[in-house]
């Protein structure tokens, strides 16, 4: 009876997750219908015009801003997070310094995004102004740097776990054949933990795609397609955060459509990542 009850609880929890996901999709689709019917799906995605006075809306500037900041953040993140992961999971595994670094990484992961936004506003923005990137300091570069700092703890923590799970027998066998520490990492640790590390970066990328407050404070909040690192812009999450409270009618439906697109982009990336991981693990 206990076993049947436990299975029933697990089945109920699984069904609730499916129902919750279906409810989210239904809510987004139903609220987006008016905008997508008015402008057409393709035109809404490819249009760069966002004019509240004439009720004309397009999502391209925000899709471009979202993808550009997230991709740059991931590129900035990879060398730092992988270095921390190798430091904690390989070179100084189970040593005191590794415990200290891991504690600091966990602390950074728990900091609210608004705090990162404030730090970027008062510390990094003046630096960007001094470098002459733009007069106000806001823009794609600043938002990407802050996003990278925010996702480094997630990517490094998960990567550390996967590197630590590499069987010692494989590494000891390589050492017995005369391999150096660097050769063991390159030929044993990274290939074996590769799919897990890849998954860690996909999760970090997903967080960067959906980040709202820090990006809203730093990206500049202009409805144009960014053409350079010094340009200002908006992401899909930041435009919703900025204009949702005052929106109604067709504008509200357009914001919901942007939320639907963000959901679909994130789901597609996760689907592709799972497929790649299956290929890697074969």
ChimeraX attribute file (.defattr): number of C-alpha atoms within 10 A of each C-alpha:
attribute: neighborCount
match mode: 1-to-1
recipient: residues
	/A:1	6
	/A:2	7
	/A:3	8
	/A:4	9
	/A:5	10
	/A:6	11
	/A:7	12
	/A:8	12
	/A:9	12
	/A:10	12
	/A:11	11
	/A:12	12
	/A:13	12
	/A:14	12
	/A:15	12
	/A:16	12
	/A:17	11
	/A:18	12
	/A:19	12
	/A:20	12
	/A:21	12
	/A:22	12
	/A:23	12
	/A:24	13
	/A:25	14
	/A:26	13
	/A:27	13
	/A:28	20
	/A:29	18
	/A:30	12
	/A:31	18
	/A:32	23
	/A:33	17
	/A:34	19
	/A:35	25
	/A:36	19
	/A:37	10
	/A:38	14
	/A:39	16
	/A:40	12
	/A:41	14
	/A:42	10
	/A:43	15
	/A:44	22
	/A:45	20
	/A:46	13
	/A:47	15
	/A:48	20
	/A:49	17
	/A:50	18
	/A:51	12
	/A:52	11
	/A:53	6
	/A:54	7
	/A:55	13
	/A:56	18
	/A:57	23
	/A:58	25
	/A:59	25
	/A:60	23
	/A:61	23
	/A:62	28
	/A:63	23
	/A:64	20
	/A:65	27
	/A:66	25
	/A:67	17
	/A:68	20
	/A:69	29
	/A:70	27
	/A:71	17
	/A:72	20
	/A:73	27
	/A:74	25
	/A:75	15
	/A:76	19
	/A:77	25
	/A:78	18
	/A:79	13
	/A:80	16
	/A:81	26
	/A:82	19
	/A:83	14
	/A:84	24
	/A:85	27
	/A:86	20
	/A:87	18
	/A:88	26
	/A:89	24
	/A:90	19
	/A:91	15
	/A:92	13
	/A:93	16
	/A:94	12
	/A:95	10
	/A:96	10
	/A:97	13
	/A:98	19
	/A:99	14
	/A:100	12
	/A:101	14
	/A:102	21
	/A:103	12
	/A:104	12
	/A:105	18
	/A:106	15
	/A:107	11
	/A:108	17
	/A:109	18
	/A:110	11
	/A:111	11
	/A:112	12
	/A:113	18
	/A:114	15
	/A:115	12
	/A:116	19
	/A:117	23
	/A:118	15
	/A:119	14
	/A:120	22
	/A:121	19
	/A:122	10
	/A:123	11
	/A:124	19
	/A:125	22
	/A:126	16
	/A:127	14
	/A:128	19
	/A:129	14
	/A:130	13
	/A:131	11
	/A:132	12
	/A:133	16
	/A:134	16
	/A:135	13
	/A:136	15
	/A:137	25
	/A:138	27
	/A:139	29
	/A:140	28
	/A:141	24
	/A:142	27
	/A:143	28
	/A:144	27
	/A:145	20
	/A:146	24
	/A:147	30
	/A:148	26
	/A:149	19
	/A:150	25
	/A:151	25
	/A:152	25
	/A:153	25
	/A:154	23
	/A:155	28
	/A:156	31
	/A:157	22
	/A:158	21
	/A:159	30
	/A:160	27
	/A:161	17
	/A:162	21
	/A:163	24
	/A:164	19
	/A:165	13
	/A:166	18
	/A:167	12
	/A:168	11
	/A:169	9
	/A:170	13
	/A:171	19
	/A:172	13
	/A:173	12
	/A:174	17
	/A:175	14
	/A:176	9
	/A:177	9
	/A:178	11
	/A:179	15
	/A:180	12
	/A:181	13
	/A:182	11
	/A:183	14
	/A:184	19
	/A:185	18
	/A:186	12
	/A:187	13
	/A:188	18
	/A:189	24
	/A:190	18
	/A:191	15
	/A:192	20
	/A:193	18
	/A:194	18
	/A:195	20
	/A:196	20
	/A:197	24
	/A:198	19
	/A:199	19
	/A:200	21
	/A:201	24
	/A:202	20
	/A:203	20
	/A:204	26
	/A:205	27
	/A:206	19
	/A:207	17
	/A:208	25
	/A:209	26
	/A:210	19
	/A:211	19
	/A:212	21
	/A:213	19
	/A:214	23
	/A:215	32
	/A:216	22
	/A:217	19
	/A:218	26
	/A:219	25
	/A:220	20
	/A:221	19
	/A:222	16
	/A:223	21
	/A:224	18
	/A:225	19
	/A:226	19
	/A:227	13
	/A:228	11
	/A:229	17
	/A:230	20
	/A:231	20
	/A:232	26
	/A:233	29
	/A:234	29
	/A:235	33
	/A:236	25
	/A:237	23
	/A:238	25
	/A:239	21
	/A:240	21
	/A:241	14
	/A:242	15
	/A:243	13
	/A:244	15
	/A:245	9
	/A:246	8
	/A:247	15
	/A:248	12
	/A:249	10
	/A:250	20
	/A:251	22
	/A:252	20
	/A:253	23
	/A:254	29
	/A:255	27
	/A:256	23
	/A:257	26
	/A:258	27
	/A:259	20
	/A:260	20
	/A:261	19
	/A:262	20
	/A:263	16
	/A:264	13
	/A:265	16
	/A:266	18
	/A:267	13
	/A:268	12
	/A:269	15
	/A:270	17
	/A:271	12
	/A:272	12
	/A:273	18
	/A:274	16
	/A:275	11
	/A:276	14
	/A:277	16
	/A:278	11
	/A:279	10
	/A:280	13
	/A:281	10
	/A:282	5
